[in-house]
Amino acid sequence: MYQLRRTQLIRTDLQTCWKYFSAPANLHVITPDYIDFRVHSPVPEKMYSGLIIRYTIRPILGIPLNWISEITTIEEGVYFVDEQRRGPYKLWHHEHHFKEVEGGVEMTDIISYLMPFGFIGKFVHWLFIRRQLENIFAYRVNKADELFHPLRKDPAVNGVASVNGTETKKN
């Protein structure tokens, strides 16, 4: 089993941070464009335990991979867990933790996962997957810093940010 853990400071209050990161519609905003993340199931404004999300990603050579996740656990404002039900991993368990601290919210992601295909999966992990996951979470750190910049009143939703009360389209 592999584990990736990332903690970052989000410069906003707990309610705003929770609302943004627990909204399924914002997933594509915090995912790098090269992954070509596309949701294929209707998603509510607010997640709930048992929510199933179907999407595709194209992480390697543009080859589409279908992924189905379930939101298994939620403690409002504290944490939520998504687990892969079908997808590229043998097991994927992703915890999202939120804690109010001085200067904002400490957000911690803990991803526990198993690669399929035994030795071949371990080799692909060593060669490519681990680095790609680290790059995706580095992107999320930078994106969160951009979205929750101290001059911005509200984070960008679906690529639109409010800066000093003026909406600006994000590319």
VENNORRA-V652175 format. One line per field, one symbol per residue. ss: DSSP state (~ for helix, > for strand, _ for the rest). phi: phi as a letter, one per 20 degrees, with the letter a starting at -180 (. if undefined). psi: psi as a letter, one per 40 degrees, with the letter a starting at -180 (. if undefined). A space follows every 10 residues. Layout:
BEGIN
ss = ???
phi = ???
psi = ???
END
This chain:
BEGIN
ss = _>>>>>>>>> ___~~~~~~~ ~__~~~~~~~ __~~~__>>_ __________ _>>>>>>>>> __>>>>>>>> >>>>>___>> >>>>>>____ >>>>>>>>>> >__>>>>>>> >>>>___~~~ ~~~~~~~~~~ ~~~~~~~~~~ ~~~~~~~___ _>>>>>>__> >>>__>>>>_ _
phi = .dbccccbed ebeffffggf feegfegffe dggfflfced cfcffcfbfn fdcdbcccec lmffcebcdc eebbcgmdab cdcfebrfdf bbcdecdcbf cfnqcedcdc ddbceemlgf fffffffbfg ffffffffgf fffffffdfg eefcffdlnd dddlndfcee e
psi = hihhhhhihh giiddddddd eehdeeddde hidedfhhhe ihhidhiihe hhhhiiigdh fehhhihhih hdhhhhedii hihhdhaeid hhhhhhihhh ihebhhhhhh hhihiifbdd dddddddddd dddddddddd dddddddfid ehdiihhfeh ihhfehhhhh .
END
